[in-house]
Amino acid sequence: MYILYCLIGIFVIVFTVVMAICLHKKTSSKFFASKKSEFAVVAAAPTIIYDRTEFEIQNDVLTKYLGNALEVRIPNGVKEIRSSAFDRNQRIRSVFIPESVKIIGERAFSNCVMLSKIEFSEGIALIEQEAFRDCTSLLCLTLPQSLTTIKKRAFYGCKLNEIHFRENNLNNFCDAFDGAFDDNYRGRIRLYISSLSAWFTKPYRLIYYRPYDLYVADSLMESATINANVPSGCFSFCASLKNVELGNNVEEIGGDAFCNCTSLKSVKLGSNVKKIYNSAFNKCTLLESIEFPSNVEEIMNGAFYDCGLKSVSIPNNVVVIEDRAFYCCQNLRTATLPSAYRARINSLFGSYPNRDGYNQGLSNITFTFYD
């Protein structure tokens, strides 16, 4: 009987120990599962680690780039990129500039001939002169809203053909870009923007060396108030443009200036407009009327070709109206002009013959001549 009691005692002890071990494992499992869940919630997102050995930085100023990467990210916290920091770097293809950078120094990226992409963040305020000079692979540029000053020849020698603005607050468009672009480059610079009104406040050339290489492409603006001579092709194909008002500083409207502005309905010419160049309003099919100021002297070839004009009155001071100035204006019904042009109405107001050889343009127009 004694042996039986001993066996029972041993069994109770073993059972107690086993239960204690099982309970300990279960509690530990819950603890670690809870910790795992907790760690998953608070885990930090991955961050970009900069190799600081690639940069010489003193008092938040990047003075020199020492690396050889193709794609470079300027460390966040840098406030200025010092003059010549990347000068003549032959490897760099792209550069990201964080919002902490406010100033890009003189010739900071000059002669980086492989640089084809610059990504600016909002924050940059000043680009010094020749900062990106001779970056010959740079074709397209997007400038942030914070940028207010670009010094002379900042992009001299670049082959830029597109510049994107984000409702930029440049204090004066003309001064900011004075000499910024290489006048030896014969391409056309396209500006993708939404408003130009603030940039035409003074009678300056839009780009100092080659004003006629400016082009506002695919703009979403519906109206423009302009107080400077309008460069050739400046607003061509602006399909949303409806209203244009030219100030008294405007003397010339360049060739193709408003060509194919198919929504343009209203044009108010300033009192000092003297010359309207070739195809200036070509195919403005919704433009039904226009009042010429008394100072107009020349209306060039095809200036109002295929417009929606219903009536035209030419002032007596006009000394030159070139052929096809009002050709193919199929809605034109009345035309008043000096008698000196009586013999030329076919070449001025006609249209191309239809299959029967009949010139439809003149048959519907009533002409009035005055001395």
C-alpha atoms as a printed R data frame, in Angstrom:
    type eleno elety resid chain resno       x       y        z
1   ATOM     1    CA   MET     A     1   0.000   0.000    0.000
2   ATOM     2    CA   TYR     A     2   2.914   2.291    0.771
3   ATOM     3    CA   ILE     A     3   4.322   1.738   -2.707
4   ATOM     4    CA   LEU     A     4   0.959   2.620   -4.242
5   ATOM     5    CA   TYR     A     5   0.881   5.947   -2.372
6   ATOM     6    CA   CYS     A     6   4.382   6.726   -3.575
7   ATOM     7    CA   LEU     A     7   3.483   6.083   -7.209
8   ATOM     8    CA   ILE     A     8   0.406   8.282   -6.918
9   ATOM     9    CA   GLY     A     9   2.552  11.082   -5.421
10  ATOM    10    CA   ILE     A    10   5.103  10.815   -8.218
11  ATOM    11    CA   PHE     A    11   2.321  10.911  -10.823
12  ATOM    12    CA   VAL     A    12   0.858  14.097   -9.276
13  ATOM    13    CA   ILE     A    13   4.267  15.800   -9.256
14  ATOM    14    CA   VAL     A    14   4.987  14.868  -12.907
15  ATOM    15    CA   PHE     A    15   1.519  15.998  -13.992
16  ATOM    16    CA   THR     A    16   1.958  19.354  -12.214
17  ATOM    17    CA   VAL     A    17   5.339  19.955  -13.871
18  ATOM    18    CA   VAL     A    18   4.020  19.091  -17.357
19  ATOM    19    CA   MET     A    19   1.051  21.442  -16.971
20  ATOM    20    CA   ALA     A    20   3.352  24.221  -15.768
21  ATOM    21    CA   ILE     A    21   5.599  23.794  -18.840
22  ATOM    22    CA   CYS     A    22   2.628  23.853  -21.247
23  ATOM    23    CA   LEU     A    23   1.205  26.964  -19.624
24  ATOM    24    CA   HIS     A    24   4.594  28.713  -19.849
25  ATOM    25    CA   LYS     A    25   4.911  27.978  -23.612
26  ATOM    26    CA   LYS     A    26   1.413  29.252  -24.336
27  ATOM    27    CA   THR     A    27   2.002  32.482  -22.447
28  ATOM    28    CA   SER     A    28   5.359  33.020  -24.155
29  ATOM    29    CA   SER     A    29   3.800  32.446  -27.589
30  ATOM    30    CA   LYS     A    30   1.151  35.082  -26.942
31  ATOM    31    CA   PHE     A    31   3.774  37.494  -25.651
32  ATOM    32    CA   PHE     A    32   5.983  37.199  -28.695
33  ATOM    33    CA   ALA     A    33   3.028  37.330  -31.086
34  ATOM    34    CA   SER     A    34   1.919  40.523  -29.391
35  ATOM    35    CA   LYS     A    35   5.435  41.966  -29.660
36  ATOM    36    CA   LYS     A    36   5.660  40.954  -33.315
37  ATOM    37    CA   SER     A    37   2.389  42.712  -34.057
38  ATOM    38    CA   GLU     A    38   3.554  45.760  -32.114
39  ATOM    39    CA   PHE     A    39   6.837  45.897  -33.992
40  ATOM    40    CA   ALA     A    40   5.008  45.571  -37.328
41  ATOM    41    CA   VAL     A    41   2.898  48.624  -36.532
42  ATOM    42    CA   VAL     A    42   5.728  50.893  -35.493
43  ATOM    43    CA   ALA     A    43   8.286  49.754  -38.077
44  ATOM    44    CA   ALA     A    44   9.827  52.814  -39.820
45  ATOM    45    CA   ALA     A    45   9.546  53.305  -43.568
46  ATOM    46    CA   PRO     A    46  12.780  52.883  -45.508
47  ATOM    47    CA   THR     A    47  14.793  56.092  -45.938
48  ATOM    48    CA   ILE     A    48  17.302  57.161  -48.553
49  ATOM    49    CA   ILE     A    49  20.830  56.890  -47.263
50  ATOM    50    CA   TYR     A    50  23.252  59.359  -48.854
51  ATOM    51    CA   ASP     A    51  26.878  58.506  -49.211
52  ATOM    52    CA   ARG     A    52  28.255  61.618  -47.586
53  ATOM    53    CA   THR     A    53  31.736  60.773  -48.834
54  ATOM    54    CA   GLU     A    54  30.537  61.805  -52.298
55  ATOM    55    CA   PHE     A    55  29.850  65.369  -51.178
56  ATOM    56    CA   GLU     A    56  31.886  68.135  -49.607
57  ATOM    57    CA   ILE     A    57  29.385  70.017  -47.433
58  ATOM    58    CA   GLN     A    58  30.248  72.965  -45.215
59  ATOM    59    CA   ASN     A    59  27.602  74.844  -43.221
60  ATOM    60    CA   ASP     A    60  24.791  73.427  -45.398
61  ATOM    61    CA   VAL     A    61  26.612  74.481  -48.585
62  ATOM    62    CA   LEU     A    62  27.571  71.784  -51.099
63  ATOM    63    CA   THR     A    63  31.002  72.915  -52.265
64  ATOM    64    CA   LYS     A    64  32.117  69.926  -54.352
65  ATOM    65    CA   TYR     A    65  30.812  66.633  -55.715
66  ATOM    66    CA   LEU     A    66  33.398  63.846  -55.453
67  ATOM    67    CA   GLY     A    67  31.387  60.851  -56.669
68  ATOM    68    CA   ASN     A    68  30.966  59.244  -60.080
69  ATOM    69    CA   ALA     A    69  27.281  58.271  -60.065
70  ATOM    70    CA   LEU     A    70  25.082  58.639  -63.143
71  ATOM    71    CA   GLU     A    71  22.079  59.699  -61.070
72  ATOM    72    CA   VAL     A    72  22.735  62.110  -58.214
73  ATOM    73    CA   ARG     A    73  20.425  63.092  -55.345
74  ATOM    74    CA   ILE     A    74  21.520  66.187  -53.483
75  ATOM    75    CA   PRO     A    75  21.274  65.454  -49.713
76  ATOM    76    CA   ASN     A    76  18.275  67.030  -48.033
77  ATOM    77    CA   GLY     A    77  19.411  69.846  -45.772
78  ATOM    78    CA   VAL     A    78  21.774  71.399  -48.301
79  ATOM    79    CA   LYS     A    79  20.724  75.032  -48.798
80  ATOM    80    CA   GLU     A    80  23.096  76.075  -51.551
81  ATOM    81    CA   ILE     A    81  25.038  74.401  -54.342
82  ATOM    82    CA   ARG     A    82  28.238  76.384  -54.586
83  ATOM    83    CA   SER     A    83  29.812  77.683  -57.802
84  ATOM    84    CA   SER     A    84  31.444  74.986  -59.972
85  ATOM    85    CA   ALA     A    85  30.389  72.184  -57.596
86  ATOM    86    CA   PHE     A    86  29.682  69.843  -60.544
87  ATOM    87    CA   ASP     A    87  31.550  71.769  -63.241
88  ATOM    88    CA   ARG     A    88  32.752  69.564  -66.147
89  ATOM    89    CA   ASN     A    89  31.390  66.346  -64.657
90  ATOM    90    CA   GLN     A    90  31.248  64.065  -67.696
91  ATOM    91    CA   ARG     A    91  29.218  61.216  -66.122
92  ATOM    92    CA   ILE     A    92  26.171  62.681  -64.434
93  ATOM    93    CA   ARG     A    93  22.919  62.019  -66.340
94  ATOM    94    CA   SER     A    94  20.315  63.296  -63.900
95  ATOM    95    CA   VAL     A    95  20.156  65.295  -60.681
96  ATOM    96    CA   PHE     A    96  17.455  65.594  -58.019
97  ATOM    97    CA   ILE     A    97  17.451  68.879  -56.106
98  ATOM    98    CA   PRO     A    98  15.498  68.749  -52.782
99  ATOM    99    CA   GLU     A    99  13.304  71.495  -51.370
100 ATOM   100    CA   SER     A   100  16.002  72.592  -48.921
101 ATOM   101    CA   VAL     A   101  18.140  74.001  -51.770
102 ATOM   102    CA   LYS     A   102  17.450  77.700  -52.337
103 ATOM   103    CA   ILE     A   103  20.408  78.761  -54.502
104 ATOM   104    CA   ILE     A   104  22.278  77.159  -57.387
105 ATOM   105    CA   GLY     A   105  25.576  78.954  -57.802
106 ATOM   106    CA   GLU     A   106  27.383  80.316  -60.833
107 ATOM   107    CA   ARG     A   107  28.536  77.558  -63.223
108 ATOM   108    CA   ALA     A   108  27.435  74.939  -60.662
109 ATOM   109    CA   PHE     A   109  26.620  72.403  -63.408
110 ATOM   110    CA   SER     A   110  28.303  73.998  -66.401
111 ATOM   111    CA   ASN     A   111  29.735  71.685  -69.063
112 ATOM   112    CA   CYS     A   112  27.932  68.630  -67.691
113 ATOM   113    CA   VAL     A   113  27.481  67.466  -71.262
114 ATOM   114    CA   MET     A   114  25.614  64.233  -70.390
115 ATOM   115    CA   LEU     A   115  23.122  65.888  -68.015
116 ATOM   116    CA   SER     A   116  19.673  65.392  -69.559
117 ATOM   117    CA   LYS     A   117  17.318  65.628  -66.575
118 ATOM   118    CA   ILE     A   118  17.016  68.118  -63.712
119 ATOM   119    CA   GLU     A   119  14.299  67.520  -61.116
120 ATOM   120    CA   PHE     A   120  13.658  70.669  -59.089
121 ATOM   121    CA   SER     A   121  11.625  70.632  -55.887
122 ATOM   122    CA   GLU     A   122   9.579  73.573  -54.693
123 ATOM   123    CA   GLY     A   123  11.936  75.757  -52.719
124 ATOM   124    CA   ILE     A   124  14.583  76.800  -55.228
125 ATOM   125    CA   ALA     A   125  14.543  80.603  -55.585
126 ATOM   126    CA   LEU     A   126  17.690  81.599  -57.471
127 ATOM   127    CA   ILE     A   127  19.710  80.153  -60.356
128 ATOM   128    CA   GLU     A   128  22.926  82.104  -60.841
129 ATOM   129    CA   GLN     A   129  24.433  83.010  -64.206
130 ATOM   130    CA   GLU     A   130  25.806  80.233  -66.390
131 ATOM   131    CA   ALA     A   131  24.690  77.669  -63.789
132 ATOM   132    CA   PHE     A   132  23.840  75.117  -66.497
133 ATOM   133    CA   ARG     A   133  25.895  76.532  -69.340
134 ATOM   134    CA   ASP     A   134  26.744  74.092  -72.145
135 ATOM   135    CA   CYS     A   135  24.689  71.224  -70.742
136 ATOM   136    CA   THR     A   136  24.167  70.147  -74.326
137 ATOM   137    CA   SER     A   137  22.041  67.070  -73.547
138 ATOM   138    CA   LEU     A   138  19.452  69.111  -71.654
139 ATOM   139    CA   LEU     A   139  16.380  69.415  -73.891
140 ATOM   140    CA   CYS     A   140  13.446  69.837  -71.517
141 ATOM   141    CA   LEU     A   141  13.108  71.874  -68.342
142 ATOM   142    CA   THR     A   142  10.373  72.137  -65.693
143 ATOM   143    CA   LEU     A   143  10.707  75.122  -63.374
144 ATOM   144    CA   PRO     A   144   8.984  75.198  -59.960
145 ATOM   145    CA   GLN     A   145   6.675  77.945  -58.754
146 ATOM   146    CA   SER     A   146   9.149  79.039  -56.081
147 ATOM   147    CA   LEU     A   147  11.766  80.094  -58.634
148 ATOM   148    CA   THR     A   148  11.850  83.891  -58.939
149 ATOM   149    CA   THR     A   149  15.226  84.731  -60.476
150 ATOM   150    CA   ILE     A   150  17.296  83.226  -63.260
151 ATOM   151    CA   LYS     A   151  20.496  85.121  -63.999
152 ATOM   152    CA   LYS     A   152  21.905  85.822  -67.446
153 ATOM   153    CA   ARG     A   153  23.088  82.963  -69.621
154 ATOM   154    CA   ALA     A   154  21.985  80.413  -67.029
155 ATOM   155    CA   PHE     A   155  21.208  77.930  -69.820
156 ATOM   156    CA   TYR     A   156  23.533  79.285  -72.489
157 ATOM   157    CA   GLY     A   157  24.589  76.606  -74.954
158 ATOM   158    CA   CYS     A   158  21.796  74.219  -73.968
159 ATOM   159    CA   LYS     A   159  19.622  72.795  -76.724
160 ATOM   160    CA   LEU     A   160  16.380  73.436  -74.839
161 ATOM   161    CA   ASN     A   161  13.200  73.120  -76.846
162 ATOM   162    CA   GLU     A   162  10.637  72.827  -74.033
163 ATOM   163    CA   ILE     A   163  10.190  74.822  -70.840
164 ATOM   164    CA   HIS     A   164   7.353  73.939  -68.491
165 ATOM   165    CA   PHE     A   165   6.038  76.524  -66.033
166 ATOM   166    CA   ARG     A   166   3.703  75.940  -63.094
167 ATOM   167    CA   GLU     A   167   1.877  79.266  -62.817
168 ATOM   168    CA   ASN     A   168   5.306  80.712  -62.141
169 ATOM   169    CA   ASN     A   169   5.669  83.882  -60.104
170 ATOM   170    CA   LEU     A   170   8.746  85.251  -61.838
171 ATOM   171    CA   ASN     A   171   8.754  88.975  -61.123
172 ATOM   172    CA   ASN     A   172   9.597  89.878  -64.697
173 ATOM   173    CA   PHE     A   173   9.764  87.275  -67.405
174 ATOM   174    CA   CYS     A   174  11.900  89.424  -69.717
175 ATOM   175    CA   ASP     A   175  14.517  90.358  -67.123
176 ATOM   176    CA   ALA     A   176  14.711  86.853  -65.665
177 ATOM   177    CA   PHE     A   177  15.498  85.247  -69.021
178 ATOM   178    CA   ASP     A   178  17.587  88.061  -70.464
179 ATOM   179    CA   GLY     A   179  20.354  86.245  -72.312
180 ATOM   180    CA   ALA     A   180  19.574  82.917  -70.662
181 ATOM   181    CA   PHE     A   181  19.414  81.036  -73.944
182 ATOM   182    CA   ASP     A   182  22.012  80.638  -76.667
183 ATOM   183    CA   ASP     A   183  21.098  82.854  -79.623
184 ATOM   184    CA   ASN     A   184  23.110  80.603  -81.916
185 ATOM   185    CA   TYR     A   185  20.642  77.790  -81.413
186 ATOM   186    CA   ARG     A   186  18.158  77.934  -84.263
187 ATOM   187    CA   GLY     A   187  15.451  75.786  -82.695
188 ATOM   188    CA   ARG     A   188  12.179  77.031  -81.251
189 ATOM   189    CA   ILE     A   189  11.627  77.188  -77.523
190 ATOM   190    CA   ARG     A   190   8.178  75.977  -76.456
191 ATOM   191    CA   LEU     A   191   6.619  77.281  -73.271
192 ATOM   192    CA   TYR     A   192   3.966  75.112  -71.612
193 ATOM   193    CA   ILE     A   193   2.130  77.475  -69.284
194 ATOM   194    CA   SER     A   194  -1.334  78.554  -68.213
195 ATOM   195    CA   SER     A   195  -1.077  82.341  -68.070
196 ATOM   196    CA   LEU     A   196   1.066  85.009  -69.685
197 ATOM   197    CA   SER     A   197  -0.642  88.226  -68.620
198 ATOM   198    CA   ALA     A   198   1.875  89.171  -65.935
199 ATOM   199    CA   TRP     A   199   4.846  88.654  -68.235
200 ATOM   200    CA   PHE     A   200   3.806  91.090  -70.959
201 ATOM   201    CA   THR     A   201   3.698  94.189  -68.785
202 ATOM   202    CA   LYS     A   202   6.638  95.990  -70.399
203 ATOM   203    CA   PRO     A   203   7.542  96.555  -74.061
204 ATOM   204    CA   TYR     A   204  10.618  94.324  -73.883
205 ATOM   205    CA   ARG     A   205  11.587  91.433  -76.089
206 ATOM   206    CA   LEU     A   206  10.561  88.182  -74.485
207 ATOM   207    CA   ILE     A   207  13.941  86.546  -74.942
208 ATOM   208    CA   TYR     A   208  16.764  89.014  -75.279
209 ATOM   209    CA   TYR     A   209  18.632  87.573  -78.243
210 ATOM   210    CA   ARG     A   210  15.993  85.771  -80.294
211 ATOM   211    CA   PRO     A   211  12.476  86.911  -79.393
212 ATOM   212    CA   TYR     A   212  10.909  85.096  -82.329
213 ATOM   213    CA   ASP     A   213  11.996  81.696  -81.017
214 ATOM   214    CA   LEU     A   214   9.341  81.787  -78.308
215 ATOM   215    CA   TYR     A   215   6.352  79.492  -78.639
216 ATOM   216    CA   VAL     A   216   3.471  78.965  -76.239
217 ATOM   217    CA   ALA     A   217   2.494  75.361  -76.882
218 ATOM   218    CA   ASP     A   218  -0.787  73.669  -75.979
219 ATOM   219    CA   SER     A   219  -1.568  76.326  -73.394
220 ATOM   220    CA   LEU     A   220  -4.779  76.061  -71.379
221 ATOM   221    CA   MET     A   221  -5.245  79.805  -71.001
222 ATOM   222    CA   GLU     A   222  -8.448  81.376  -72.303
223 ATOM   223    CA   SER     A   223  -7.432  85.038  -72.344
224 ATOM   224    CA   ALA     A   224  -4.263  87.080  -72.700
225 ATOM   225    CA   THR     A   225  -3.526  90.754  -72.094
226 ATOM   226    CA   ILE     A   226  -0.351  91.681  -73.968
227 ATOM   227    CA   ASN     A   227   1.631  94.903  -73.885
228 ATOM   228    CA   ALA     A   228   4.696  93.925  -75.904
229 ATOM   229    CA   ASN     A   229   5.283  93.033  -79.550
230 ATOM   230    CA   VAL     A   230   3.974  89.512  -80.169
231 ATOM   231    CA   PRO     A   231   6.705  87.161  -81.485
232 ATOM   232    CA   SER     A   232   6.192  84.925  -84.499
233 ATOM   233    CA   GLY     A   233   4.221  81.785  -83.705
234 ATOM   234    CA   CYS     A   234   3.927  82.774  -80.054
235 ATOM   235    CA   PHE     A   235   0.321  81.648  -79.511
236 ATOM   236    CA   SER     A   236  -0.157  79.362  -82.499
237 ATOM   237    CA   PHE     A   237  -2.309  76.295  -81.803
238 ATOM   238    CA   CYS     A   238  -3.497  77.614  -78.422
239 ATOM   239    CA   ALA     A   239  -6.820  75.862  -78.826
240 ATOM   240    CA   SER     A   240  -8.339  77.256  -75.592
241 ATOM   241    CA   LEU     A   241  -7.524  80.910  -76.223
242 ATOM   242    CA   LYS     A   242 -10.756  82.936  -76.614
243 ATOM   243    CA   ASN     A   243  -9.919  86.573  -75.893
244 ATOM   244    CA   VAL     A   244  -6.878  88.707  -76.683
245 ATOM   245    CA   GLU     A   245  -6.294  92.339  -75.789
246 ATOM   246    CA   LEU     A   246  -3.214  94.141  -77.102
247 ATOM   247    CA   GLY     A   247  -1.985  97.220  -75.242
248 ATOM   248    CA   ASN     A   248  -0.781 100.486  -76.730
249 ATOM   249    CA   ASN     A   249   2.865  99.398  -76.593
250 ATOM   250    CA   VAL     A   250   2.230  96.746  -79.228
251 ATOM   251    CA   GLU     A   251   3.379  97.792  -82.706
252 ATOM   252    CA   GLU     A   252   3.848  94.442  -84.413
253 ATOM   253    CA   ILE     A   253   2.059  91.104  -84.468
254 ATOM   254    CA   GLY     A   254   4.449  88.420  -85.686
255 ATOM   255    CA   GLY     A   255   3.850  85.837  -88.375
256 ATOM   256    CA   ASP     A   256   1.633  82.915  -87.270
257 ATOM   257    CA   ALA     A   257   1.307  84.638  -83.892
258 ATOM   258    CA   PHE     A   258  -2.280  83.383  -83.390
259 ATOM   259    CA   CYS     A   259  -2.393  80.817  -86.177
260 ATOM   260    CA   ASN     A   260  -4.901  77.993  -85.582
261 ATOM   261    CA   CYS     A   261  -6.350  79.513  -82.418
262 ATOM   262    CA   THR     A   262  -9.630  77.849  -83.259
263 ATOM   263    CA   SER     A   263 -11.491  79.159  -80.169
264 ATOM   264    CA   LEU     A   264 -10.421  82.787  -80.565
265 ATOM   265    CA   LYS     A   265 -13.523  85.011  -80.723
266 ATOM   266    CA   SER     A   266 -12.411  88.457  -79.604
267 ATOM   267    CA   VAL     A   267  -9.301  90.468  -80.509
268 ATOM   268    CA   LYS     A   268  -8.814  94.056  -79.412
269 ATOM   269    CA   LEU     A   269  -5.901  95.750  -81.153
270 ATOM   270    CA   GLY     A   270  -4.009  98.540  -79.396
271 ATOM   271    CA   SER     A   271  -3.998 101.984  -80.952
272 ATOM   272    CA   ASN     A   272  -0.346 101.740  -82.043
273 ATOM   273    CA   VAL     A   273  -0.394  98.463  -83.970
274 ATOM   274    CA   LYS     A   274   1.345  99.169  -87.271
275 ATOM   275    CA   LYS     A   275   2.198  95.830  -88.830
276 ATOM   276    CA   ILE     A   276   0.387  92.493  -88.912
277 ATOM   277    CA   TYR     A   277   2.680  89.825  -90.343
278 ATOM   278    CA   ASN     A   278   2.041  86.768  -92.507
279 ATOM   279    CA   SER     A   279  -0.660  84.371  -91.317
280 ATOM   280    CA   ALA     A   280  -0.898  86.130  -87.944
281 ATOM   281    CA   PHE     A   281  -4.559  85.064  -87.538
282 ATOM   282    CA   ASN     A   282  -4.610  82.224  -90.045
283 ATOM   283    CA   LYS     A   283  -7.512  79.797  -89.464
284 ATOM   284    CA   CYS     A   284  -9.037  81.664  -86.523
285 ATOM   285    CA   THR     A   285 -12.389  80.345  -87.660
286 ATOM   286    CA   LEU     A   286 -14.450  81.810  -84.787
287 ATOM   287    CA   LEU     A   287 -13.062  85.332  -85.128
288 ATOM   288    CA   GLU     A   288 -16.020  87.180  -86.655
289 ATOM   289    CA   SER     A   289 -14.878  90.802  -86.421
290 ATOM   290    CA   ILE     A   290 -11.823  92.921  -85.797
291 ATOM   291    CA   GLU     A   291 -11.408  96.694  -85.592
292 ATOM   292    CA   PHE     A   292  -8.226  98.051  -87.107
293 ATOM   293    CA   PRO     A   293  -6.727 101.134  -85.430
294 ATOM   294    CA   SER     A   294  -5.976 104.137  -87.628
295 ATOM   295    CA   ASN     A   295  -2.203 103.585  -87.264
296 ATOM   296    CA   VAL     A   296  -2.156 100.237  -89.082
297 ATOM   297    CA   GLU     A   297   0.204 100.487  -92.056
298 ATOM   298    CA   GLU     A   298   0.826  96.922  -93.274
299 ATOM   299    CA   ILE     A   299  -1.287  93.762  -93.438
300 ATOM   300    CA   MET     A   300   0.871  90.974  -94.788
301 ATOM   301    CA   ASN     A   301   0.246  87.848  -96.856
302 ATOM   302    CA   GLY     A   302  -2.467  85.578  -95.443
303 ATOM   303    CA   ALA     A   303  -2.761  87.584  -92.215
304 ATOM   304    CA   PHE     A   304  -6.466  86.660  -91.892
305 ATOM   305    CA   TYR     A   305  -6.549  83.648  -94.181
306 ATOM   306    CA   ASP     A   306  -9.552  81.349  -93.584
307 ATOM   307    CA   CYS     A   307 -10.905  83.404  -90.680
308 ATOM   308    CA   GLY     A   308 -14.540  83.633  -89.606
309 ATOM   309    CA   LEU     A   309 -14.690  87.385  -90.303
310 ATOM   310    CA   LYS     A   310 -18.101  88.705  -91.376
311 ATOM   311    CA   SER     A   311 -17.049  92.292  -92.054
312 ATOM   312    CA   VAL     A   312 -13.811  94.193  -92.635
313 ATOM   313    CA   SER     A   313 -13.089  97.921  -92.613
314 ATOM   314    CA   ILE     A   314  -9.607  98.994  -93.694
315 ATOM   315    CA   PRO     A   315  -8.429 102.437  -92.488
316 ATOM   316    CA   ASN     A   316  -7.021 104.950  -94.931
317 ATOM   317    CA   ASN     A   317  -3.507 104.925  -93.435
318 ATOM   318    CA   VAL     A   318  -2.809 101.384  -94.628
319 ATOM   319    CA   VAL     A   319  -0.045 101.539  -97.234
320 ATOM   320    CA   VAL     A   320   0.464  97.813  -97.868
321 ATOM   321    CA   ILE     A   321  -2.027  94.957  -98.085
322 ATOM   322    CA   GLU     A   322  -0.371  91.872  -99.477
323 ATOM   323    CA   ASP     A   323  -2.012  89.132 -101.546
324 ATOM   324    CA   ARG     A   324  -4.368  86.693  -99.830
325 ATOM   325    CA   ALA     A   325  -4.549  88.867  -96.713
326 ATOM   326    CA   PHE     A   326  -8.268  87.944  -96.371
327 ATOM   327    CA   TYR     A   327  -8.349  84.890  -98.594
328 ATOM   328    CA   CYS     A   328 -10.895  82.109  -98.016
329 ATOM   329    CA   CYS     A   329 -12.948  84.063  -95.445
330 ATOM   330    CA   GLN     A   330 -16.130  82.261  -96.422
331 ATOM   331    CA   ASN     A   331 -18.336  84.150  -93.929
332 ATOM   332    CA   LEU     A   332 -17.241  87.588  -95.099
333 ATOM   333    CA   ARG     A   333 -20.199  89.686  -96.326
334 ATOM   334    CA   THR     A   334 -19.043  93.318  -96.296
335 ATOM   335    CA   ALA     A   335 -15.677  94.967  -96.893
336 ATOM   336    CA   THR     A   336 -14.841  98.677  -96.776
337 ATOM   337    CA   LEU     A   337 -11.448  99.801  -98.031
338 ATOM   338    CA   PRO     A   338  -9.609 102.600  -99.877
339 ATOM   339    CA   SER     A   339 -10.355 102.835 -103.597
340 ATOM   340    CA   ALA     A   340  -6.687 102.226 -104.337
341 ATOM   341    CA   TYR     A   341  -7.330  98.544 -103.729
342 ATOM   342    CA   ARG     A   342 -10.326  98.241 -106.072
343 ATOM   343    CA   ALA     A   343  -8.346  96.476 -108.771
344 ATOM   344    CA   ARG     A   344  -6.869  93.962 -106.341
345 ATOM   345    CA   ILE     A   345  -9.935  92.579 -104.600
346 ATOM   346    CA   ASN     A   346  -9.521  89.198 -106.303
347 ATOM   347    CA   SER     A   347  -6.051  88.701 -104.888
348 ATOM   348    CA   LEU     A   348  -6.985  90.075 -101.455
349 ATOM   349    CA   PHE     A   349 -10.417  88.567 -100.778
350 ATOM   350    CA   GLY     A   350 -10.719  85.651 -103.159
351 ATOM   351    CA   SER     A   351 -10.656  81.963 -102.461
352 ATOM   352    CA   TYR     A   352  -9.372  78.947 -104.256
353 ATOM   353    CA   PRO     A   353 -11.729  77.803 -107.053
354 ATOM   354    CA   ASN     A   354 -14.023  74.864 -106.520
355 ATOM   355    CA   ARG     A   355 -14.309  72.038 -109.028
356 ATOM   356    CA   ASP     A   356 -16.271  74.277 -111.404
357 ATOM   357    CA   GLY     A   357 -13.602  76.961 -111.295
358 ATOM   358    CA   TYR     A   358 -15.950  79.388 -109.552
359 ATOM   359    CA   ASN     A   359 -14.453  81.743 -106.964
360 ATOM   360    CA   GLN     A   360 -17.021  81.628 -104.180
361 ATOM   361    CA   GLY     A   361 -15.252  84.221 -102.035
362 ATOM   362    CA   LEU     A   362 -16.198  87.344 -104.000
363 ATOM   363    CA   SER     A   363 -19.758  86.425 -104.915
364 ATOM   364    CA   ASN     A   364 -21.034  86.906 -101.375
365 ATOM   365    CA   ILE     A   365 -19.144  90.085 -100.477
366 ATOM   366    CA   THR     A   366 -20.435  93.657 -100.831
367 ATOM   367    CA   PHE     A   367 -17.520  96.043 -101.352
368 ATOM   368    CA   THR     A   368 -17.505  99.736 -100.457
369 ATOM   369    CA   PHE     A   369 -14.635 101.933 -101.594
370 ATOM   370    CA   TYR     A   370 -13.689 105.397 -100.403
371 ATOM   371    CA   ASP     A   371 -11.075 107.974 -101.429
